[in-house]
């Protein structure tokens, strides 16, 4: 599997008008992992995000806020099932999100 981040098509399910999602890898029965690229416009947010599965976030560009902290490019974050955060970006950012066990239902 390979995907070029800048060439991946924009997904049909936009998070909201200020957050663009690019689906890089869909889950399959043999490999349920899902990988998406999220691009936040300056000031974008989408409220409470409660996890039922593990989520790994790599901040590629800009600064990503989780409601408690602001994380610069290069940061790797791991959220366990049951965790809650409030994704946002005052300045705008691009993050790579991996759901190793499949996406939240």
C-alpha positions as CSV (number, residue, x, y, z in Angstrom):
1,X,0.0,0.0,0.0
2,X,1.3,3.5,-0.8
3,X,-0.3,6.9,-1.0
4,X,1.1,10.4,-1.8
5,X,-0.4,12.8,0.8
6,X,-0.8,15.7,-1.6
7,X,-2.4,13.5,-4.3
8,X,-4.9,11.6,-2.2
9,X,-8.5,12.6,-3.2
10,X,-10.6,14.6,-0.7
11,X,-13.0,12.2,1.0
12,X,-16.7,12.5,0.4
13,X,-17.3,12.9,4.1
14,X,-15.9,16.3,5.1
15,X,-15.6,16.7,8.9
16,X,-17.0,20.2,8.6
17,X,-16.6,23.2,6.3
18,X,-13.2,24.0,7.9
19,X,-11.7,20.5,8.1
20,X,-10.8,18.6,5.0
21,X,-10.4,14.8,5.1
22,X,-8.4,12.7,2.7
23,X,-8.8,8.9,3.1
24,X,-5.4,7.3,2.5
25,X,-6.3,3.7,3.5
26,X,-9.6,2.1,4.1
27,X,-10.0,-0.9,6.5
28,X,-10.5,-4.3,5.1
29,X,-11.5,-7.6,6.8
30,X,-7.8,-8.7,6.8
31,X,-6.4,-5.3,7.9
32,X,-9.0,-3.1,9.7
33,X,-6.5,-0.2,10.0
34,X,-7.7,3.2,8.7
35,X,-5.4,6.1,7.8
36,X,-6.7,9.6,7.1
37,X,-5.1,13.0,6.5
38,X,-7.0,16.0,8.1
39,X,-6.3,19.6,7.1
40,X,-7.6,22.2,9.6
41,X,-8.2,25.8,8.4
42,X,-7.1,28.5,10.9
43,X,-9.7,28.5,13.7
44,X,-11.2,25.1,12.9
45,X,-12.5,22.8,15.6
46,X,-15.0,20.0,15.9
47,X,-15.9,19.7,19.5
48,X,-15.7,16.7,21.8
49,X,-14.1,13.6,20.2
50,X,-14.7,10.5,22.4
51,X,-12.7,7.4,21.3
52,X,-13.8,3.7,21.4
53,X,-10.6,2.6,19.6
54,X,-7.0,3.6,19.6
55,X,-6.0,6.7,17.6
56,X,-2.5,7.8,16.7
57,X,-2.0,11.4,15.5
58,X,1.1,12.8,13.9
59,X,1.2,16.6,13.5
60,X,2.7,17.2,10.1
61,X,2.3,21.0,9.8
62,X,1.2,23.8,12.0
63,X,-0.1,23.4,15.5
64,X,-2.8,21.0,16.7
65,X,-4.8,21.5,19.9
66,X,-6.6,18.8,21.8
67,X,-8.4,21.1,24.2
68,X,-5.8,20.8,26.9
69,X,-2.5,21.4,25.0
70,X,-1.2,22.7,21.7
71,X,1.1,20.4,19.9
72,X,3.6,21.6,17.2
73,X,4.6,19.9,14.0
74,X,6.6,16.7,14.6
75,X,4.5,15.7,17.7
76,X,3.1,12.1,17.9
77,X,0.0,11.6,20.1
78,X,-1.6,8.3,21.1
79,X,-5.2,8.3,22.3
80,X,-6.5,5.1,24.0
81,X,-10.1,3.9,24.0
82,X,-12.2,5.9,26.4
83,X,-10.1,9.0,26.0
84,X,-11.7,12.4,25.1
85,X,-10.2,15.4,23.4
86,X,-11.4,18.5,21.6
87,X,-9.6,18.8,18.2
88,X,-8.9,22.3,17.1
89,X,-6.2,24.5,15.5
90,X,-6.0,28.3,16.0
91,X,-3.3,28.7,13.3
92,X,-4.3,25.7,11.0
93,X,-2.6,22.4,10.8
94,X,-2.3,19.1,8.9
95,X,-2.4,15.8,10.8
96,X,-2.0,12.2,9.9
97,X,-4.4,10.0,11.8
98,X,-4.1,6.2,12.1
99,X,-6.7,3.9,13.6
100,X,-4.7,0.7,13.9
101,X,-7.8,-1.4,15.0
102,X,-10.3,0.3,12.6
103,X,-12.2,3.5,12.9
104,X,-14.6,4.7,15.6
105,X,-18.1,3.6,14.9
